[in-house]
Amino acid sequence: MQLAYTHGNFLFTHAGVTKTWCKKHKISTRLTAANLVKTLNTILKTQPNKLEFTMGDNMDYSGNDIWQTPIWVRPQSLYLDRTGNYIHVVGHTTVNRLSIDNCSNIVLIDTLGTSKEYLVITDGKMEAKKVVTQAQWFVKADTVPPKTKRKK
């Protein structure tokens, strides 16, 4: 299991990574996305207690606090305190539409229960696409399962 993944200048995590959380755990805030991914995935395997919900200065029970972990932090706090010069691609908080914010380098993708959009990255460029058929949910290795007929 992985906590984080990187592709080029994109950092994929459940909720995002803040500078405050990194400093608390003595993680450099100047790491490349690839090095941060290695660090986060090591923490998941060797020190998972560092990923538990943390009550920070905001005393917010939903996780809207810059002290929160990459599993719990909310977008409002991530916007205030994100780490690195890479693009954070995160879920965790449901949004009405997929949000690509090029100014803040934050992309919010948790739209399964709302607009059913998904993110496509081609040559470093991001695009929101919309699921149009149920078969798209089952795409694996460029194949789609055969259509099934309903019994009457």
DRENZA-520940 format. One record per residue: x, y, z of N, C-alpha, C in turn; residue number from 1; residue in three letters. Coordinates in steps of 0.02 Angstrom, whole numbers, plus 32768, in hexadecimal, padded with zeros to 4 digits. Layout:
BEGIN
+------+------+------+------+------+------+------+------+------+-----+-----+
:   nx :   ny :   nz :  cax :  cay :  caz :   cx :   cy :   cz :   i :  aa :
+------+------+------+------+------+------+------+------+------+-----+-----+
:    X :    Y :    Z :    X :    Y :    Z :    X :    Y :    Z : NUM : ALA :
...
+------+------+------+------+------+------+------+------+------+-----+-----+
***
This chain:
BEGIN
+------+------+------+------+------+------+------+------+------+-----+-----+
:   nx :   ny :   nz :  cax :  cay :  caz :   cx :   cy :   cz :   i :  aa :
+------+------+------+------+------+------+------+------+------+-----+-----+
: 802A : 7FC5 : 8000 : 8000 : 8000 : 8000 : 802D : 803E : 8000 :   1 : MET :
: 8016 : 8072 : 7FDE : 803B : 80B0 : 7FDA : 8011 : 80E9 : 7FF7 :   2 : GLN :
: 8032 : 8119 : 8014 : 8012 : 8156 : 802C : 8014 : 818C : 7FF6 :   3 : LEU :
: 8048 : 8188 : 7FCC : 8053 : 81BC : 7F9A : 8070 : 819F : 7F5B :   4 : ALA :
: 8068 : 81C4 : 7F25 : 8081 : 81B0 : 7EE4 : 8094 : 81F0 : 7EBF :   5 : TYR :
: 80C6 : 81EB : 7E94 : 80D8 : 8225 : 7E6C : 80DE : 8212 : 7E22 :   6 : THR :
: 80CD : 8241 : 7DF9 : 80D5 : 823A : 7DB1 : 80EB : 827F : 7D98 :   7 : HIS :
: 8129 : 8284 : 7D83 : 8143 : 82C5 : 7D6F : 8140 : 82F6 : 7DA8 :   8 : GLY :
: 8120 : 832E : 7D9E : 811A : 8362 : 7DD1 : 80D8 : 835D : 7DF8 :   9 : ASN :
: 80B7 : 8324 : 7DF4 : 8077 : 8319 : 7E16 : 8082 : 82ED : 7E54 :  10 : PHE :
: 8066 : 8303 : 7E8C : 8067 : 82DD : 7ECA : 8020 : 82C7 : 7ED9 :  11 : LEU :
: 8015 : 8285 : 7EDC : 7FD3 : 8269 : 7EE9 : 7FD2 : 824F : 7F30 :  12 : PHE :
: 7FA4 : 826A : 7F59 : 7F9A : 8253 : 7F9D : 7F4F : 8253 : 7FAB :  13 : THR :
: 7F3D : 8236 : 7FE4 : 7EF6 : 8234 : 7FF5 : 7EDB : 827B : 8001 :  14 : HIS :
: 7EFF : 82A3 : 8029 : 7EE5 : 82E5 : 803B : 7F16 : 831F : 8030 :  15 : ALA :
: 7F55 : 8311 : 8025 : 7F86 : 8346 : 801B : 7FB9 : 8348 : 8053 :  16 : GLY :
: 7FEE : 836F : 804A : 8024 : 8373 : 807B : 8032 : 83BC : 808B :  17 : VAL :
: 8030 : 83CD : 80CC : 803E : 8412 : 80E1 : 8085 : 8419 : 80FB :  18 : THR :
: 809F : 8457 : 80F6 : 80E1 : 8467 : 8110 : 80E2 : 845C : 815C :  19 : LYS :
: 80AC : 846F : 817E : 80AA : 846A : 81C7 : 80AF : 8421 : 81DD :  20 : THR :
: 808C : 83F4 : 81BC : 8090 : 83AD : 81CD : 80D6 : 8393 : 81C0 :  21 : TRP :
: 80F4 : 83A7 : 8187 : 8139 : 8391 : 8178 : 816A : 83A9 : 81AD :  22 : CYS :
: 8165 : 83E9 : 81C0 : 8193 : 8404 : 81F2 : 818B : 83E0 : 8235 :  23 : LYS :
: 814D : 83D1 : 8248 : 8140 : 83AE : 8286 : 8164 : 836A : 8288 :  24 : LYS :
: 8169 : 834A : 824E : 8187 : 8308 : 824A : 81CD : 8309 : 822D :  25 : HIS :
: 81EB : 8346 : 822C : 8230 : 834F : 8216 : 823C : 8336 : 81CF :  26 : LYS :
: 820D : 8347 : 81A4 : 8212 : 8337 : 815C : 821F : 8378 : 8138 :  27 : ILE :
: 8251 : 837A : 810F : 8261 : 83B7 : 80EA : 8226 : 83CC : 80BE :  28 : SER :
: 8218 : 840C : 80BE : 81E2 : 8426 : 8093 : 81FC : 8436 : 804E :  29 : THR :
: 823B : 8428 : 8041 : 8259 : 8436 : 8000 : 8267 : 83F6 : 7FD8 :  30 : ARG :
: 824C : 83BE : 7FEE : 8256 : 8380 : 7FCA : 8235 : 8381 : 7F86 :  31 : LEU :
: 8251 : 835E : 7F57 : 822F : 8355 : 7F17 : 81F2 : 8329 : 7F24 :  32 : THR :
: 81C4 : 8329 : 7EF5 : 8189 : 82FE : 7EFD : 819E : 82B5 : 7F05 :  33 : ALA :
: 81CF : 829F : 7EDE : 81E5 : 8259 : 7EE1 : 8202 : 8248 : 7F26 :  34 : ALA :
: 822A : 8275 : 7F42 : 8247 : 8268 : 7F84 : 8212 : 826C : 7FBC :  35 : ASN :
: 81E2 : 8299 : 7FB4 : 81AD : 829C : 7FE6 : 8183 : 825C : 7FE4 :  36 : LEU :
: 8176 : 8242 : 7FA9 : 8150 : 8204 : 7FA2 : 8175 : 81CB : 7FC6 :  37 : VAL :
: 81B5 : 81C6 : 7FBC : 81DD : 8191 : 7FDE : 81D6 : 8199 : 8029 :  38 : LYS :
: 81DD : 81D6 : 8042 : 81D8 : 81E3 : 808A : 8193 : 81D1 : 80A4 :  39 : THR :
: 815E : 81E7 : 8082 : 811A : 81D9 : 8099 : 810B : 818E : 8099 :  40 : LEU :
: 8120 : 816C : 8065 : 8113 : 8124 : 8062 : 813A : 80FE : 8097 :  41 : ASN :
: 8175 : 8116 : 80A9 : 819B : 80F8 : 80DF : 8178 : 8103 : 8122 :  42 : THR :
: 815F : 813F : 812C : 813A : 814E : 816A : 80FD : 8121 : 8170 :  43 : ILE :
: 80D9 : 8116 : 813A : 809F : 80EA : 813C : 80B2 : 80A4 : 8154 :  44 : LEU :
: 80EB : 808C : 813E : 8100 : 8048 : 8150 : 8121 : 8043 : 8195 :  45 : LYS :
: 8146 : 8077 : 81A8 : 816E : 8072 : 81E5 : 8154 : 809B : 8220 :  46 : THR :
: 812F : 80D0 : 8213 : 8116 : 80FC : 8249 : 80CF : 8113 : 823A :  47 : GLN :
: 80A0 : 80E5 : 8230 : 805D : 80F9 : 821D : 803A : 8126 : 824F :  48 : PRO :
: 8050 : 8126 : 828E : 8032 : 8152 : 82C1 : 803A : 819C : 82AE :  49 : ASN :
: 806B : 81AD : 8285 : 8074 : 81F3 : 826E : 803C : 8209 : 8240 :  50 : LYS :
: 8012 : 81DA : 822B : 7FDD : 81E9 : 81FB : 7F98 : 81EC : 821D :  51 : LEU :
: 7F97 : 81E5 : 825E : 7F57 : 81E7 : 8282 : 7F3C : 822F : 8284 :  52 : GLU :
: 7EFA : 8234 : 828C : 7EDA : 8275 : 8292 : 7EFB : 829E : 82C9 :  53 : PHE :
: 7F0A : 82DC : 82BA : 7F2D : 8308 : 82E9 : 7F02 : 8346 : 82F6 :  54 : THR :
: 7EF2 : 8353 : 8335 : 7ECD : 838F : 8345 : 7EFF : 83C9 : 8346 :  55 : MET :
: 7EF7 : 83F7 : 8319 : 7F26 : 842F : 8314 : 7F0A : 846E : 8333 :  56 : GLY :
: 7F28 : 84A6 : 8323 : 7F16 : 84E6 : 833F : 7ECD : 84FA : 8331 :  57 : ASP :
: 7EB2 : 84E4 : 82F8 : 7E6D : 84F5 : 82E6 : 7E39 : 84D0 : 830F :  58 : ASN :
: 7E4E : 8499 : 832F : 7E20 : 846F : 8356 : 7DE5 : 845A : 8329 :  59 : MET :
: 7DF5 : 8448 : 82EB : 7DC2 : 8436 : 82BA : 7DBD : 83EB : 82B5 :  60 : ASP :
: 7D82 : 83CF : 82C3 : 7D78 : 8387 : 82C2 : 7D71 : 836A : 827C :  61 : TYR :
: 7D6F : 8394 : 8249 : 7D6A : 837B : 8204 : 7DAE : 8376 : 81E2 :  62 : SER :
: 7DE2 : 838F : 8202 : 7E25 : 838C : 81E5 : 7E3B : 83CC : 81C3 :  63 : GLY :
: 7E14 : 8401 : 81C9 : 7E27 : 8440 : 81A9 : 7E5A : 8464 : 81D5 :  64 : ASN :
: 7E97 : 844C : 81D0 : 7ECD : 8467 : 81F9 : 7F10 : 8458 : 81D8 :  65 : ASP :
: 7F3D : 8488 : 81D6 : 7F7E : 847E : 81B5 : 7FAA : 844A : 81DA :  66 : ILE :
: 7F97 : 8437 : 8216 : 7FBC : 8404 : 823C : 7FA9 : 83BD : 8226 :  67 : TRP :
: 7F73 : 83B7 : 8200 : 7F5A : 8375 : 81EE : 7F88 : 834E : 81C0 :  68 : GLN :
: 7F7E : 830D : 81C1 : 7FA8 : 82DE : 819A : 7F91 : 82DB : 8151 :  69 : THR :
: 7FB8 : 82BB : 8126 : 7FA5 : 82B3 : 80E0 : 7F66 : 8288 : 80D6 :  70 : PRO :
: 7F4C : 826C : 810B : 7F0E : 8246 : 8106 : 7ED2 : 8271 : 811B :  71 : ILE :
: 7EDD : 82A3 : 8145 : 7EA6 : 82C8 : 8162 : 7E9E : 8311 : 814D :  72 : TRP :
: 7ED3 : 8331 : 8136 : 7ED0 : 8379 : 8129 : 7E9A : 838A : 80F6 :  73 : VAL :
: 7E7A : 83C2 : 8100 : 7E44 : 83D8 : 80D2 : 7E60 : 840D : 80A2 :  74 : ARG :
: 7E3E : 8416 : 8069 : 7E57 : 8445 : 8036 : 7E65 : 848C : 804F :  75 : PRO :
: 7E3A : 84A7 : 807A : 7E45 : 84EB : 8092 : 7E89 : 84F2 : 80B3 :  76 : GLN :
: 7E9C : 84C1 : 80DB : 7EDD : 84C3 : 80FC : 7F16 : 84B4 : 80CB :  77 : SER :
: 7F09 : 8488 : 809C : 7F3C : 8479 : 8069 : 7F4B : 84B7 : 8040 :  78 : LEU :
: 7F18 : 84DD : 802E : 7F23 : 851B : 8009 : 7F50 : 854C : 8030 :  79 : TYR :
: 7F49 : 854E : 8071 : 7F70 : 857B : 809B : 7FB8 : 8565 : 80A5 :  80 : LEU :
: 7FC4 : 8522 : 80A1 : 8004 : 850A : 80BB : 8021 : 84CF : 8093 :  81 : ASP :
: 8010 : 84C8 : 8054 : 8029 : 848E : 802E : 8075 : 8491 : 8029 :  82 : ARG :
: 8092 : 8456 : 8023 : 80DA : 8452 : 801E : 80EF : 8449 : 7FD5 :  83 : THR :
: 812B : 845F : 7FC5 : 8149 : 8452 : 7F84 : 812F : 847C : 7F4A :  84 : GLY :
: 8154 : 8478 : 7F14 : 8142 : 849B : 7ED6 : 8125 : 846B : 7EA3 :  85 : ASN :
: 8106 : 8437 : 7EBC : 80E7 : 8406 : 7E8F : 809B : 840C : 7E94 :  86 : TYR :
: 807A : 83E8 : 7E6A : 8031 : 83EB : 7E67 : 8014 : 83B4 : 7E93 :  87 : ILE :
: 7FEE : 83C8 : 7EC6 : 7FCD : 8399 : 7EF4 : 7F8C : 8382 : 7ED4 :  88 : HIS :
: 7F85 : 8341 : 7ECA : 7F46 : 8324 : 7EB1 : 7F29 : 82FD : 7EEC :  89 : VAL :
: 7EEF : 8314 : 7F04 : 7ED3 : 82F8 : 7F42 : 7E89 : 82E8 : 7F3C :  90 : VAL :
: 7E73 : 82BA : 7F66 : 7E2D : 82A9 : 7F6C : 7E16 : 82BD : 7FB2 :  91 : GLY :
: 7DFA : 828E : 7FD8 : 7DE7 : 8296 : 801E : 7DAB : 82C2 : 802A :  92 : HIS :
: 7DA7 : 82FB : 8009 : 7D6F : 8329 : 8013 : 7D46 : 832D : 7FD3 :  93 : THR :
: 7D07 : 831A : 7FD8 : 7CDB : 831B : 7F9E : 7CD3 : 8362 : 7F84 :  94 : THR :
: 7CD8 : 8369 : 7F42 : 7CCE : 83A9 : 7F22 : 7C99 : 83A0 : 7EEB :  95 : VAL :
: 7C75 : 83D5 : 7EDB : 7C41 : 83D1 : 7EA8 : 7C5D : 83C4 : 7E62 :  96 : ASN :
: 7C96 : 83E1 : 7E54 : 7CB7 : 83D9 : 7E13 : 7D01 : 83D1 : 7E1F :  97 : ARG :
: 7D22 : 83AC : 7DF3 : 7D6A : 83A5 : 7DF6 : 7D88 : 83EB : 7DF1 :  98 : LEU :
: 7DB6 : 83FB : 7E1D : 7DD1 : 843F : 7E21 : 7E1C : 843E : 7E11 :  99 : SER :
: 7E2E : 845E : 7DDA : 7E74 : 8466 : 7DC7 : 7E86 : 84AF : 7DD4 : 100 : ILE :
: 7EAD : 84BB : 7E09 : 7EC0 : 84FF : 7E1B : 7F0A : 8508 : 7E0C : 101 : ASP :
: 7F19 : 8525 : 7DD2 : 7F5E : 852D : 7DBC : 7F84 : 8560 : 7DE6 : 102 : ASN :
: 7F61 : 858D : 7E06 : 7F83 : 85BF : 7E30 : 7F9E : 85A1 : 7E70 : 103 : CYS :
: 7F78 : 8574 : 7E8F : 7F8D : 8556 : 7ECE : 7FAE : 8512 : 7EC5 : 104 : SER :
: 7FAD : 84F7 : 7E88 : 7FC7 : 84B5 : 7E7A : 7FA4 : 847F : 7EA3 : 105 : ASN :
: 7F63 : 8485 : 7EAA : 7F3A : 8453 : 7ECE : 7F02 : 843E : 7EA0 : 106 : ILE :
: 7EF9 : 83FC : 7E9A : 7EC4 : 83E0 : 7E71 : 7E99 : 83B4 : 7E9F : 107 : VAL :
: 7E59 : 83C4 : 7EA5 : 7E2A : 839F : 7ECF : 7E02 : 8370 : 7EA2 : 108 : LEU :
: 7E05 : 832F : 7EB1 : 7DEA : 82FE : 7E81 : 7DB2 : 82D2 : 7E9D : 109 : ILE :
: 7D9C : 82DC : 7EDB : 7D6A : 82B0 : 7EF8 : 7D24 : 82C2 : 7EDF : 110 : ASP :
: 7D12 : 82A9 : 7EA4 : 7CD2 : 82B9 : 7E85 : 7CA7 : 827C : 7E77 : 111 : THR :
: 7CB9 : 8243 : 7E95 : 7C94 : 8205 : 7E88 : 7C49 : 820D : 7E96 : 112 : LEU :
: 7C38 : 822F : 7ECE : 7BF2 : 8236 : 7EE1 : 7BD1 : 8274 : 7EC4 : 113 : GLY :
: 7BF5 : 829B : 7E9C : 7BD8 : 82D9 : 7E82 : 7BDA : 82D9 : 7E35 : 114 : THR :
: 7C0A : 82FB : 7E18 : 7C0C : 8303 : 7DCF : 7C29 : 82C7 : 7DA9 : 115 : SER :
: 7C48 : 8299 : 7DCD : 7C66 : 825D : 7DAF : 7C9C : 826F : 7D7A : 116 : LYS :
: 7CC2 : 82A3 : 7D89 : 7CF9 : 82B5 : 7D5D : 7D38 : 8291 : 7D74 : 117 : GLU :
: 7D67 : 828C : 7D47 : 7DA8 : 826F : 7D57 : 7DDE : 8298 : 7D36 : 118 : TYR :
: 7E1B : 8291 : 7D4F : 7E54 : 82B8 : 7D37 : 7E7C : 8290 : 7D04 : 119 : LEU :
: 7E8C : 82B1 : 7CCC : 7EB8 : 8294 : 7C9A : 7EF5 : 82C1 : 7C95 : 120 : VAL :
: 7F30 : 82A3 : 7C9A : 7F6E : 82C9 : 7C93 : 7F92 : 82AF : 7C55 : 121 : ILE :
: 7F9D : 82DB : 7C25 : 7FBF : 82C9 : 7BE7 : 7FF7 : 82FA : 7BDC : 122 : THR :
: 8035 : 82E1 : 7BDA : 806F : 830C : 7BD0 : 8070 : 8346 : 7C02 : 123 : ASP :
: 805D : 8339 : 7C40 : 805F : 836C : 7C75 : 8024 : 839B : 7C75 : 124 : GLY :
: 7FF7 : 8394 : 7C46 : 7FBC : 83BF : 7C43 : 7F80 : 839A : 7C61 : 125 : LYS :
: 7F59 : 83BE : 7C8A : 7F20 : 83A0 : 7CAC : 7EDF : 83B1 : 7C89 : 126 : MET :
: 7EB1 : 8381 : 7C8B : 7E6F : 838B : 7C6E : 7E3C : 8363 : 7C96 : 127 : GLU :
: 7E04 : 8382 : 7CA4 : 7DCD : 835F : 7CC5 : 7DA1 : 833F : 7C90 : 128 : ALA :
: 7D92 : 82FF : 7C99 : 7D65 : 82DB : 7C6C : 7D2B : 82C1 : 7C95 : 129 : LYS :
: 7CF5 : 82B4 : 7C75 : 7CB9 : 829D : 7C97 : 7CA9 : 8255 : 7C82 : 130 : LYS :
: 7C99 : 822C : 7CB4 : 7C83 : 81E8 : 7CA5 : 7C40 : 81EC : 7C83 : 131 : VAL :
: 7C3A : 81CE : 7C48 : 7BFB : 81D2 : 7C23 : 7BD6 : 8190 : 7C22 : 132 : VAL :
: 7BF9 : 8158 : 7C2C : 7BD7 : 8118 : 7C2E : 7BEE : 80F0 : 7C6A : 133 : THR :
: 7BC4 : 80C3 : 7C80 : 7BD6 : 8099 : 7CB9 : 7C13 : 806E : 7CA8 : 134 : GLN :
: 7C1B : 805C : 7C6A : 7C53 : 8031 : 7C56 : 7C96 : 8053 : 7C65 : 135 : ALA :
: 7C98 : 8096 : 7C65 : 7CD7 : 80B9 : 7C74 : 7CEF : 80AB : 7CBB : 136 : GLN :
: 7CC3 : 8099 : 7CE8 : 7CD7 : 808A : 7D2C : 7CFF : 8049 : 7D2F : 137 : TRP :
: 7CF8 : 801F : 7CFC : 7D16 : 7FDC : 7CFE : 7D51 : 7FD5 : 7CCF : 138 : PHE :
: 7D6A : 800C : 7CB5 : 7DA2 : 8009 : 7C86 : 7DE0 : 7FF0 : 7CAA : 139 : VAL :
: 7DFE : 7FBC : 7C8D : 7E3C : 7FA0 : 7CA9 : 7E67 : 7F8B : 7C6E : 140 : LYS :
: 7EA4 : 7FA3 : 7C6C : 7ED3 : 7F91 : 7C37 : 7EB5 : 7F9C : 7BF2 : 141 : ALA :
: 7E93 : 7FD4 : 7BEA : 7E75 : 7FE8 : 7BAA : 7E41 : 7FB8 : 7B90 : 142 : ASP :
: 7E21 : 7F92 : 7BBC : 7DEB : 7F66 : 7BA6 : 7DAC : 7F76 : 7BCE : 143 : THR :
: 7D75 : 7F6B : 7BAF : 7D35 : 7F77 : 7BD0 : 7D10 : 7F34 : 7BD2 : 144 : VAL :
: 7CF2 : 7F21 : 7C0B : 7CCF : 7EE2 : 7C0D : 7C95 : 7EE2 : 7BDB : 145 : PRO :
: 7C83 : 7EA7 : 7BC3 : 7C4C : 7EA5 : 7B92 : 7C0B : 7EBB : 7BB3 : 146 : PRO :
: 7BDF : 7ED7 : 7B89 : 7B9E : 7EED : 7BA2 : 7B75 : 7EAF : 7BB4 : 147 : LYS :
: 7B4F : 7EB6 : 7BE8 : 7B24 : 7E7F : 7BFC : 7ADC : 7E91 : 7BED : 148 : THR :
: 7AB5 : 7E5F : 7BD8 : 7A6F : 7E6B : 7BC8 : 7A46 : 7E61 : 7C07 : 149 : LYS :
: 7A15 : 7E8C : 7C10 : 79E7 : 7E85 : 7C49 : 79B4 : 7E50 : 7C3B : 150 : ARG :
: 79A4 : 7E2A : 7C6E : 796F : 7DF8 : 7C68 : 792D : 7E1B : 7C74 : 151 : LYS :
: 78FC : 7E09 : 7C4D : 78BA : 7E28 : 7C55 : 788E : 7DFF : 7C81 : 152 : LYS :
+------+------+------+------+------+------+------+------+------+-----+-----+
***
